[in-house]
C-alpha cells in the first residue's frame, strides 16, 4: 500500500502529481470460523459470532 500526498486535493487522488510515496506497513487479521446452518433461509446475510464481534471491538 502507498500513502499518497498530493499538491492539491481532488477528493480522489487522481490526475495530479504525487509529491511523495511512502511505504506503509499494514497488518491484517483474519478469523476463520466453521460454517453453521442458516436459521432463516430468506436472509442473505449473516451476523458475526460473539467471538468475531469481540475481536472486532479489540481492533478499534
Helices and strands as residue ranges (DSSP letters): E 2-6, E 18-23, H 50-59
